[in-house]
């Protein structure tokens, strides 16, 4: 992944997703399933949270999203750089048509 971004790119998450991943968020949305494994294992900075939000927003209502995490919803803001607004919007999209499954298995 390319890390040297111009100051202008850092203010436009959609453009950055294209530059870093080499794909437009709409191309990600074209897939039937978006899988995000171990969400919250590593913290995501503001910039990364904005990029992930762009991808998930484009995928919203276009396909299934599968997320694995060991964090409860109350802790999700800490994953996304304590951005409560972004976290709330993301959870609204994710939980709108969600089937949630909680498992208490040991890894």
C-alpha positions as CSV (number, residue, x, y, z in Angstrom):
1,X,0.0,0.0,0.0
2,X,1.1,3.5,-0.8
3,X,1.6,5.7,2.2
4,X,2.9,9.0,0.8
5,X,-0.2,11.0,0.3
6,X,-0.6,14.6,-0.7
7,X,-2.2,17.0,1.8
8,X,-5.2,17.3,-0.6
9,X,-5.7,13.5,-0.7
10,X,-5.7,13.3,3.1
11,X,-8.8,15.4,3.1
12,X,-10.7,13.2,0.6
13,X,-11.1,9.7,1.9
14,X,-12.8,8.4,-1.3
15,X,-9.8,9.5,-3.4
16,X,-7.5,7.9,-0.9
17,X,-9.3,4.5,-1.0
18,X,-8.8,4.5,-4.8
19,X,-5.1,5.4,-4.5
20,X,-4.2,3.0,-1.6
21,X,-6.3,0.0,-2.6
22,X,-6.3,0.6,-6.3
23,X,-10.0,0.2,-6.5
24,X,-13.0,2.5,-6.2
25,X,-15.4,2.0,-3.3
26,X,-18.1,1.2,-5.9
27,X,-16.0,-1.8,-7.1
28,X,-16.0,-3.1,-3.6
29,X,-19.8,-2.7,-3.4
30,X,-20.1,-4.8,-6.5
31,X,-19.1,-7.9,-4.5
32,X,-21.8,-9.9,-2.8
33,X,-20.0,-10.2,0.5
34,X,-17.7,-7.8,2.3
35,X,-15.7,-9.5,5.1
36,X,-13.9,-7.6,7.9
37,X,-12.1,-9.9,10.2
38,X,-11.0,-9.0,13.8
39,X,-12.4,-5.4,13.7
40,X,-10.9,-3.6,16.7
41,X,-7.8,-5.8,17.0
42,X,-5.8,-2.8,16.0
43,X,-6.9,0.8,16.5
44,X,-7.9,2.8,13.4
45,X,-6.9,6.4,13.1
46,X,-9.3,9.1,11.9
47,X,-8.1,8.8,8.3
48,X,-8.4,5.0,8.3
49,X,-11.9,5.3,9.8
50,X,-13.0,7.7,7.1
51,X,-11.7,5.3,4.4
52,X,-13.4,2.3,5.9
53,X,-16.6,4.3,6.3
54,X,-16.5,5.2,2.6
55,X,-16.1,1.5,1.6
56,X,-18.9,0.4,3.9
57,X,-21.2,3.2,2.9
58,X,-20.9,2.2,-0.8
59,X,-21.5,-1.4,0.2
60,X,-24.6,-0.6,2.3
61,X,-27.7,-2.3,0.9
62,X,-25.8,-3.7,-2.1
63,X,-24.5,-6.8,-0.5
64,X,-23.9,-8.7,2.8
65,X,-21.3,-7.6,5.3
66,X,-19.6,-10.0,7.7
67,X,-17.7,-8.6,10.6
68,X,-15.9,-10.5,13.3
69,X,-14.8,-8.7,16.5
70,X,-14.5,-9.3,20.2
71,X,-15.8,-5.8,21.0
72,X,-19.3,-5.0,22.1
73,X,-21.0,-2.1,20.3
74,X,-20.4,0.3,23.2
75,X,-16.6,-0.1,22.6
76,X,-16.7,0.6,18.8
77,X,-16.1,4.3,19.1
78,X,-12.7,3.5,20.6
79,X,-11.9,1.5,17.5
80,X,-12.6,4.5,15.3
81,X,-10.5,7.1,17.0
82,X,-13.3,8.0,19.5
83,X,-15.4,9.4,16.7
84,X,-18.9,8.9,18.1
85,X,-20.6,10.4,15.0
86,X,-18.9,8.2,12.5
87,X,-19.3,5.1,14.7
88,X,-23.0,5.8,15.1
89,X,-23.5,6.3,11.4
90,X,-21.6,3.1,10.7
91,X,-23.6,1.1,13.2
92,X,-26.9,2.5,11.8
93,X,-26.0,1.2,8.4
94,X,-24.7,-2.2,9.7
95,X,-27.6,-2.9,12.0
96,X,-30.4,-1.8,9.7
97,X,-30.9,-5.3,8.2
98,X,-28.6,-7.2,10.5
99,X,-28.7,-10.7,11.8
100,X,-26.4,-10.7,14.8
101,X,-24.8,-13.8,16.2
102,X,-23.0,-13.8,19.4
103,X,-20.6,-16.7,20.1
104,X,-18.7,-17.3,23.3
105,X,-16.1,-19.6,22.0
106,X,-12.5,-19.6,23.1
107,X,-9.9,-18.9,20.5
